Amino acid sequence: MPAEADTTSQPEIGRRKCEKCNKGQQEGYKLRKCAGCSSVMYCSKECQKESWAEHKTFCKRIKTDGYLQAYRDMKAQQFGYESAVALSQAMTDFTEAHAWALQHATIAHVLLRSGPSMDIALQEPRTEMLRFRFACQTTPDTPRAQRNPSTTFKLLEYGFFPFSYYMDGFSHNNELIGDTLQLCRDSHEKNLKDLKKRRPDYVGVVPVMYTDLTISVQLYFMVPIFRPPRSLTIDNFMKASLHDFTRFCAWTINAGIPLRAVNDRTIPYYGRPGRVVRPKGKGWTWEPLFDDWGDYEEDRVPCGRLPGLAEVGLMLPPGALMHLNRETRPFGYDSTVALNQAMHEYTEAHQWAIHSTILVHILLRSGPSMAVARQEPLEDVLRFRLVCQSTPGTPRSHRNPATTFRVVEHGFCSLAPYNDGPPQNRQLCAEMLTDLKTYHEGILRTNNPHYVGVLPIMYFVQGVSILQFSLFPVFRPPTDFPMGRGMKAVLGALMRYNSYTMGTPFPLRAADKRLPCYAVPGRFSREKGKQWTWQALFDDWDEYNAGRAGCGRLPGIEELQLELPPGALMDFYSMLWGTDTAIIGRYVILKGTSIRQQY
């Protein structure tokens, strides 16, 4: 669970609310329509008076444009609404149902446009607004009782759009945009007086327009923009992640799966999916499908897989996208740089297990030819998924590099979802492929007869927008051998044992440099004022098996039910790579260099 879910009852969607104070029928207030336009409602004369300065321009225009209103009413009736006002209210209900996705997609668009300074919110003169364009999906045959406010419209397009597009048309549009720009200035000045005192991170406002393809309903909002709570580096990966986040938000809107914060008070940025339902005799309300995206990613939710989500082709899973703005604080790290360094130290601590696991995957995939390392074109990469186990309460001095993370999944995955997404995704993959080519050509020049190719290794942390590629040079074993059922079973046992060690404080290392393929478990310790260092628990598995290692039995090994004990697995693994220590030595050095060069 990312946080304790907010179990308070959800407000009914579509209930009329006061235009000024947002109180409404659910709280027992009696609302009255504005007599001038009939498009908004107020709970009292006081609220109507306070709102008049902002509302009067639009109210007068609607009242005077009678011919246009009649045309819009006729168009609205083609979709089953008695008037344009009714269709406009339906669109308001729809955007209310999807408020979380629209609000956070707006923040992502601002970050993409102007970076962490968010200075587009201070643009003067204003030349752009953020536009979300919808199309109505109802028909006259759709009964009112079945008009689910989360599915009545479809999002067609979104992004920053020039005001000039509207100002070059009718004089009516020029006046409307002029009023919008003035409202933008007025809102900013008011926020500087009131909001800035409470929120010193306030930057400015961004005009956002919701419009529909049907009758050109235009709903304008002056959205206050705040700087991110921590420094962000908007590099290619972050841009790709933000683009993915906007695509994910658009998918939830069009799939009728509105997002809501798990808890508005503690982590309002972490959205969980739900459905809008209508119990008999009651109004439309939102109900969560689950609270934790981690449970969804591990198939532990009763709703199963969300239909269509896999086809979106996201670079990161939704849980990781949710943490783009405040991703490292739950783990006790000040920045992605700090968490990135901790991840690097973890992978170095478990380097032997990671490297041998990679080789086992390659052998199981393509046998001793190791041909998967020379894919042309590259289609699959090897991916390690990690979870961070640190918390804000973990003192830095206690963050053992072997236990700060845990590998929860590893295996081959397609590069296509990362390469077929937005331009930023393709650029990230293109940069990796360029580095791969350069690295491959460099190793070819060594004329090593055992060299096969370079395999990209992807590491990402669940719930965090950190994605790392390392380039792993692959060398075939010095002798060929058959990949029968027994061979595969033993290799699988070695992989299971490696996975076990990567979740324990006992990382594997080669205790004897002359035997780099024979690893024993050890423990990291740290003397005051010094670095973490690895010390072997024992040097020989035979000593451990005989009970003479001095460390007792390692917890959890028996439960693995390995085909061979760990010592025999090490002997077997060493045998695969022969006895030519010169070849093995060059191989291990190249592996270590490749990993370190990529961080």
C-alpha positions in Angstrom: 0.0 0.0 0.0 1.4 3.4 -0.9 -0.6 5.0 2.0 -3.7 4.4 4.0 -6.7 4.8 1.7 -9.2 7.5 2.4 -12.3 5.7 3.3 -14.6 8.7 3.5 -17.7 8.5 1.3 -17.2 9.8 -2.2 -19.3 12.8 -3.3 -22.0 12.1 -5.9 -21.0 13.1 -9.4 -23.3 15.3 -11.4 -25.0 16.9 -8.4 -25.5 20.6 -9.0 -23.1 22.9 -7.1 -22.8 26.6 -6.3 -20.6 28.3 -8.9 -18.9 30.2 -6.1 -18.5 28.0 -3.0 -19.0 24.5 -4.5 -21.6 23.6 -1.9 -24.6 21.9 -3.3 -27.6 19.6 -3.1 -25.6 16.9 -1.3 -25.0 19.3 1.7 -28.7 20.2 1.7 -28.4 23.6 0.0 -31.2 24.8 -2.4 -29.7 26.1 -5.6 -31.1 28.7 -8.0 -30.1 29.3 -11.6 -28.7 32.5 -12.8 -31.6 34.3 -14.3 -29.5 35.8 -17.1 -28.0 32.6 -18.7 -29.5 29.6 -16.8 -26.1 27.9 -17.2 -24.8 28.3 -13.6 -26.3 28.0 -10.1 -25.8 29.7 -6.8 -26.7 28.7 -3.2 -27.3 32.3 -2.1 -27.4 35.9 -3.2 -24.1 36.6 -1.4 -22.3 33.9 -3.6 -23.9 35.3 -6.7 -22.8 38.8 -5.9 -19.2 37.7 -5.2 -19.1 35.7 -8.4 -20.6 38.4 -10.6 -17.3 40.1 -11.5 -16.1 36.9 -13.2 -19.4 35.7 -14.5 -21.0 38.8 -15.9 -19.1 39.0 -19.3 -20.1 35.4 -20.2 -23.6 35.8 -18.9 -24.3 38.9 -21.0 -22.8 37.3 -24.1 -25.0 34.2 -23.8 -28.0 36.3 -23.2 -27.4 38.5 -26.3 -26.4 35.7 -28.7 -29.9 34.2 -28.9 -29.6 33.0 -32.5 -26.4 31.1 -31.7 -28.0 29.6 -28.6 -30.9 28.3 -30.6 -28.5 26.6 -33.1 -26.6 25.0 -30.3 -29.8 23.8 -28.7 -30.8 22.1 -32.0 -27.3 20.4 -32.2 -27.5 19.3 -28.6 -30.8 17.6 -29.2 -29.1 15.3 -31.8 -27.2 13.8 -28.8 -30.2 13.4 -26.6 -30.0 16.7 -24.6 -32.9 19.1 -24.5 -30.6 22.2 -24.7 -27.0 23.3 -25.1 -27.0 24.1 -21.4 -27.9 20.5 -20.6 -25.1 19.2 -22.8 -22.7 21.7 -21.3 -23.6 20.5 -17.8 -23.0 16.9 -19.0 -19.6 17.9 -20.1 -19.0 19.5 -16.7 -20.0 16.3 -15.0 -17.7 14.3 -17.3 -14.7 16.5 -16.5 -15.6 16.3 -12.8 -15.6 12.5 -13.0 -12.1 12.7 -14.6 -10.8 15.7 -12.6 -7.7 13.9 -11.2 -6.5 12.8 -14.7 -7.2 16.2 -16.2 -5.6 18.1 -13.3 -2.4 16.1 -13.2 -2.1 15.9 -17.0 -2.2 19.7 -16.9 0.8 19.7 -14.6 2.7 17.3 -16.8 2.0 19.5 -19.9 3.4 22.5 -18.0 6.5 20.6 -17.0 7.0 19.5 -20.6 6.5 23.0 -22.0 8.7 25.0 -19.5 10.5 22.6 -17.2 10.5 22.8 -13.4 10.5 26.7 -13.5 6.9 26.4 -14.7 7.3 29.9 -16.2 4.7 29.4 -18.9 2.3 30.3 -16.1 3.9 33.8 -16.1 3.7 34.2 -19.9 2.9 37.8 -20.8 1.5 38.6 -23.2 -0.4 35.3 -23.2 -0.2 33.5 -26.5 -1.3 30.0 -25.6 -3.8 28.0 -23.6 -4.0 24.3 -22.7 -6.8 22.8 -24.6 -8.6 19.5 -24.1 -11.0 18.7 -26.9 -13.9 16.2 -26.4 -16.7 14.6 -28.5 -20.1 13.6 -27.1 -20.8 9.9 -27.3 -24.5 9.8 -26.2 -27.5 9.5 -28.6 -31.2 10.4 -28.2 -31.8 6.6 -27.6 -29.5 6.7 -24.5 -31.8 6.7 -21.4 -30.9 9.4 -18.9 -30.5 6.8 -16.2 -27.8 5.1 -18.3 -25.7 8.3 -19.0 -22.7 7.4 -16.9 -20.9 10.7 -16.4 -17.5 9.0 -16.8 -18.3 7.8 -20.4 -20.6 10.4 -22.0 -17.6 12.0 -23.8 -14.4 11.0 -25.5 -11.1 12.9 -25.3 -9.9 13.5 -28.9 -6.8 15.7 -28.4 -4.9 17.7 -25.9 -2.0 20.1 -25.8 -1.1 23.8 -25.8 -2.9 25.7 -28.5 -2.5 29.3 -29.8 -5.2 31.9 -28.8 -4.7 33.3 -32.3 -6.6 30.4 -33.8 -9.8 31.7 -32.2 -9.0 35.4 -32.4 -8.6 35.3 -36.2 -12.3 34.3 -36.6 -15.6 35.9 -35.6 -15.6 39.1 -33.6 -17.5 37.1 -31.0 -14.4 34.9 -30.5 -12.2 38.0 -30.2 -14.3 39.3 -27.4 -14.4 36.0 -25.7 -10.6 35.5 -25.8 -10.1 39.1 -24.7 -12.3 38.4 -21.7 -10.4 35.2 -21.0 -7.1 37.0 -21.0 -8.4 39.6 -18.7 -9.7 37.0 -16.3 -6.3 35.3 -16.4 -4.6 38.6 -15.3 -7.2 39.2 -12.6 -6.9 35.6 -11.2 -3.1 36.0 -11.1 -3.3 39.3 -9.2 -5.8 37.9 -6.8 -3.6 34.8 -6.2 -0.6 37.0 -5.5 -2.5 38.8 -2.8 -4.1 35.8 -1.2 -2.7 32.4 -2.3 1.0 33.4 -2.4 0.9 34.0 1.4 -0.1 30.4 2.0 1.8 28.8 -0.9 5.2 30.5 -1.5 5.7 28.0 -4.3 2.9 29.6 -6.4 4.1 30.6 -9.9 1.1 31.8 -11.8 -1.9 30.6 -13.7 -2.4 28.7 -16.9 -5.7 29.1 -18.9 -7.2 25.7 -19.6 -10.1 25.2 -22.0 -12.4 22.2 -22.2 -14.2 22.3 -25.5 -16.3 19.8 -27.5 -16.6 19.0 -31.1 -20.4 18.9 -30.9 -21.7 22.5 -30.2 -18.4 24.2 -29.4 -19.1 24.4 -25.7 -16.1 26.1 -24.1 -15.4 25.8 -20.4 -12.4 28.0 -19.2 -10.5 27.5 -16.0 -7.6 29.5 -14.6 -5.4 26.8 -13.1 -2.9 27.9 -10.4 0.5 26.4 -11.0 3.0 25.6 -8.3 6.7 24.7 -8.5 7.7 21.1 -7.9 8.6 20.4 -4.2 12.1 19.2 -5.3 14.5 19.9 -8.1 13.7 18.1 -11.3 16.0 17.4 -14.3 13.8 17.3 -17.4 16.1 15.0 -19.4 15.0 12.7 -22.2 13.9 10.0 -19.9 11.8 12.4 -17.7 10.2 13.8 -20.9 9.4 10.4 -22.1 7.9 9.5 -18.7 5.8 12.7 -18.6 4.5 12.0 -22.2 3.6 8.5 -21.0 1.8 9.9 -18.0 -0.4 12.1 -20.2 -1.1 9.2 -22.5 -2.0 7.1 -19.5 -4.4 9.8 -18.2 -6.0 10.0 -21.7 -6.5 6.3 -21.7 -8.2 6.3 -18.3 -10.5 9.0 -19.5 -11.5 7.2 -22.7 -11.7 3.8 -21.0 -14.2 5.2 -18.5 -11.9 4.4 -15.6 -11.6 7.6 -13.6 -8.6 8.1 -11.3 -8.9 9.4 -7.7 -6.2 10.0 -5.1 -5.6 7.2 -2.6 -5.6 9.8 0.1 -6.1 13.5 -0.7 -4.5 14.6 2.6 -1.2 12.5 2.4 -0.4 11.6 -1.2 -2.8 13.4 -3.6 -0.6 12.7 -6.5 -1.0 8.9 -6.4 -4.1 8.0 -8.4 -6.0 4.7 -8.1 -8.5 3.6 -10.8 -12.2 3.1 -10.2 -15.6 3.0 -11.8 -18.5 5.4 -11.6 -21.6 3.4 -10.5 -25.2 4.2 -9.6 -26.8 2.3 -6.7 -30.6 2.0 -7.1 -32.3 5.2 -6.0 -29.0 7.1 -5.6 -26.7 9.3 -7.6 -23.6 8.4 -9.5 -20.6 7.7 -7.2 -17.0 6.6 -7.7 -15.8 3.3 -6.3 -12.1 2.2 -6.4 -11.0 -1.0 -8.2 -7.9 -1.2 -6.0 -5.7 1.0 -3.9 -2.1 -0.1 -4.8 -0.7 -0.3 -8.3 2.0 -2.6 -7.0 -0.8 -5.2 -6.2 -2.1 -4.8 -9.7 1.3 -5.3 -11.3 1.7 -8.5 -9.3 -1.8 -9.8 -10.2 -3.1 -9.5 -6.6 -6.3 -7.5 -7.3 -9.8 -8.9 -7.7 -10.6 -7.0 -10.9 -7.9 -8.7 -13.0 -6.0 -6.9 -15.8 -7.6 -3.6 -17.0 -8.7 -4.2 -20.6 -6.7 -2.2 -23.1 -4.0 -1.0 -20.8 -1.3 -3.3 -22.1 -2.0 -2.0 -25.6 -1.1 1.6 -24.6 2.5 0.6 -24.6 3.7 2.5 -21.6 7.4 2.7 -20.9 6.9 2.5 -17.2 4.0 0.8 -15.3 1.3 3.2 -13.9 2.6 2.8 -10.4 6.0 4.2 -11.4 4.3 7.0 -13.4 2.4 8.1 -10.2 5.6 8.8 -8.5 7.1 11.2 -11.1 6.7 14.3 -9.0 7.4 13.0 -5.5 8.9 9.6 -6.2 12.0 9.3 -3.9 10.7 10.8 -0.6 8.8 7.7 0.5 12.1 5.8 0.5 14.1 8.4 2.4 16.2 9.8 -0.5 16.4 13.5 -1.2 16.5 13.2 -5.0 16.4 10.7 -7.9 20.2 11.2 -8.1 20.6 9.9 -4.5 18.3 6.9 -5.1 20.0 6.3 -8.5 23.3 6.1 -6.7 21.9 3.7 -4.1 20.6 1.5 -6.9 24.0 1.5 -8.5 25.6 0.4 -5.1 23.0 -2.4 -4.8 23.7 -3.8 -8.2 27.5 -3.6 -7.5 27.0 -5.4 -4.2 25.1 -8.2 -6.0 27.2 -8.0 -9.2 28.1 -11.7 -9.3 24.5 -12.9 -8.9 23.3 -10.4 -11.5 26.0 -11.2 -14.0 25.6 -15.0 -13.7 21.8 -14.6 -13.9 22.1 -12.7 -17.1 24.3 -15.5 -18.6 21.9 -18.2 -17.5 19.0 -16.3 -19.2 21.0 -16.1 -22.4 21.9 -19.8 -22.2 18.3 -20.8 -21.6 17.2 -18.5 -24.5 19.7 -19.5 -27.2 22.0 -22.2 -25.9 25.8 -22.0 -25.9 25.7 -20.0 -29.2 24.5 -17.1 -27.1 22.9 -15.8 -30.3 20.3 -13.6 -28.5 23.3 -11.2 -27.9 23.5 -10.4 -31.6 19.9 -9.7 -32.5 19.6 -7.7 -35.7 17.5 -5.7 -35.4 17.3 -5.6 -31.6 13.9 -6.8 -30.4 14.4 -8.0 -26.8 16.3 -6.8 -23.8 16.8 -8.3 -20.4 15.0 -6.5 -17.6 15.4 -6.5 -13.8 12.6 -5.1 -11.8 13.5 -3.9 -8.3 11.7 -2.6 -5.2 13.3 -0.2 -2.8 13.3 -1.3 0.8 14.5 1.9 2.5 12.2 4.2 4.4 12.6 7.8 5.6 13.2 6.3 9.1 16.3 4.3 7.9 19.4 6.3 9.0 21.9 6.7 6.1 24.6 5.0 8.1 22.3 1.9 8.3 21.6 1.6 4.6 23.4 -1.6 3.8 24.0 -1.5 0.0 23.1 -5.2 -0.2 19.6 -4.7 1.3 18.4 -1.3 0.1 16.6 -3.0 -2.8 15.3 -6.3 -3.8 15.0 -7.9 -7.2 11.4 -9.1 -7.7 11.4 -10.0 -11.4 13.9 -10.6 -14.2 13.6 -11.9 -17.7 13.5 -10.9 -21.4 11.0 -8.3 -22.5 10.2 -6.7 -25.8 11.8 -3.3 -26.6 8.8 -2.4 -28.8 6.6 -0.8 -26.1 9.5 1.6 -25.3 10.4 2.2 -28.9 6.9 2.6 -30.4 5.6 5.3 -28.0 6.1 9.1 -28.0 9.1 10.7 -29.7 10.9 11.0 -26.4 10.7 7.2 -25.9 12.1 6.5 -29.3 14.9 9.0 -28.6 15.8 7.3 -25.4 16.0 3.9 -27.2 17.9 5.4 -30.1 20.6 6.8 -27.7 21.0 3.4 -26.2 21.3 1.7 -29.6 23.9 4.2 -30.6 25.9 3.5 -27.5 25.5 -0.2 -28.1 26.9 0.1 -31.6 29.9 2.0 -30.5 30.6 -0.4 -27.6 30.1 -3.4 -29.9 32.6 -2.1 -32.5 35.1 -1.4 -29.8 35.1 -5.0 -28.6 35.2 -6.3 -32.2 38.6 -4.6 -32.5 40.0 -6.8 -29.7 39.5 -9.9 -32.0 38.4 -12.0 -29.1 37.2 -15.4 -30.7 34.7 -15.9 -27.9 32.9 -12.6 -28.4 29.3 -12.8 -29.6 27.7 -9.3 -29.1 26.2 -6.9 -26.6 22.9 -7.3 -24.8 21.1 -4.3 -23.3 20.2 -4.8 -19.6 17.4 -2.7 -18.2 16.9 -1.9 -14.5 13.9 -0.1 -13.2 12.6 0.5 -9.7 8.9 -0.2 -9.0 7.1 3.0 -8.1 10.0 5.3 -9.3 10.7 6.9 -12.6 14.3 5.5 -12.7 15.2 3.5 -15.7 18.8 2.5 -16.4 20.3 0.7 -19.4 23.6 -1.1 -19.1 25.4 -2.8 -22.0 26.5 -6.3 -21.3 29.2 -7.9 -23.6 28.5 -11.6 -24.1 31.2 -14.2 -24.8 30.3 -17.8 -25.6 31.6 -20.7 -23.4 35.0 -22.1 -24.6 33.4 -25.4 -25.4 30.0 -26.4 -26.8 27.6 -28.5 -24.7 24.0 -29.9 -25.2 21.1 -28.0 -23.7 19.1 -31.0 -22.5 16.4 -31.1 -19.8 18.9 -31.8 -17.0 21.1 -28.9 -18.1 18.2 -26.5 -18.1 17.0 -27.7 -14.7 20.4 -27.1 -13.1 20.7 -23.6 -14.8 17.2 -22.8 -13.5 18.3 -23.9 -10.0 21.3 -21.5 -10.2 19.0 -18.7 -11.3 16.7 -19.4 -8.4 19.6 -19.4 -5.9 20.9 -16.1 -7.3 17.4 -14.5 -7.0 17.3 -15.7 -3.4 20.7 -14.1 -2.6 19.6 -10.8 -4.2 16.9 -10.5 -1.5 19.2 -11.3 1.4 22.1 -9.6 3.2 24.4 -12.3 1.8 25.6 -11.2 -1.6 27.8 -13.6 -3.6 31.4 -12.9 -4.5 34.3 -14.9 -5.9 36.5 -15.3 -2.8 39.4 -16.5 -4.9 40.2 -14.3 -7.9 41.7 -17.4 -9.6 38.2 -18.9 -9.6 35.9 -16.1 -10.7 33.0 -18.4 -11.5 33.0 -20.0 -8.0 31.1 -17.7 -5.6 30.5 -17.8 -1.8 28.1 -15.7 0.3 29.4 -12.8 2.4 28.2 -9.9 4.5 28.7 -6.2 4.2 30.0 -4.4 7.3 31.0 -0.8 8.0 33.5 0.4 10.6 32.9 3.9 11.8 34.1 6.5 9.3 34.9 3.9 6.6 33.1 2.5 3.6 31.0 -0.6 3.4 33.2 -3.7 2.7 32.3 -7.3 1.9 33.6 -10.2 3.9 33.1 -13.8 3.0 31.1 -16.0 5.5 33.3 -18.9 4.4 35.7 -19.8 1.5 34.5 -23.3 0.6 31.0 -24.7 0.3 32.3 -28.1 1.4 33.1 -26.5 4.8 29.6 -25.1 4.9 28.0 -28.5 4.0 30.1 -30.2 6.7 28.9 -27.7 9.3 32.4 -26.3 9.8 31.8 -22.8 8.3 31.2 -21.0 11.6 28.2 -19.1 10.4 25.5 -21.7 10.9 22.9 -22.6 8.3 21.9 -19.8 5.9 18.1 -19.1 6.3 15.8 -20.0 3.4 18.1 -22.2 1.3 16.3 -25.5 2.1 13.0 -23.9 1.1 14.3 -23.3 -2.4 14.4 -27.1 -3.1 17.3 -26.7 -5.4 18.2 -29.6 -7.8 21.8 -29.4 -6.5 23.2 -27.7 -3.4 24.8 -24.3 -3.9 28.4 -25.6 -3.8 27.6 -28.1 -6.6 25.9 -25.4 -8.6 29.1 -23.3 -8.3 31.2 -26.3 -9.5 28.8 -26.8 -12.4 28.9 -23.1 -13.4 32.7 -23.0 -13.3 32.8 -26.1 -15.5 30.7 -24.4 -18.2 33.3 -21.7 -18.7 36.3 -24.1 -18.8 39.6 -23.9 -17.1 41.3 -21.3 -19.3 41.7 -18.6 -16.6 43.1 -16.1 -19.1 39.8 -16.2 -21.1 37.7 -16.1 -17.9 39.7 -13.3 -16.5 39.3 -11.1 -19.6 35.6 -12.0 -19.6 35.0 -10.9 -16.0 36.9 -7.6 -16.4 34.9 -6.7 -19.5 31.6 -7.4 -17.7 32.5 -5.3 -14.8 33.7 -2.4 -17.0 30.5 -2.5 -19.1 28.3 -2.1 -16.0 30.3 0.6 -14.4 30.6 2.6 -17.6 26.8 2.9 -17.9 26.1 4.5 -14.5 
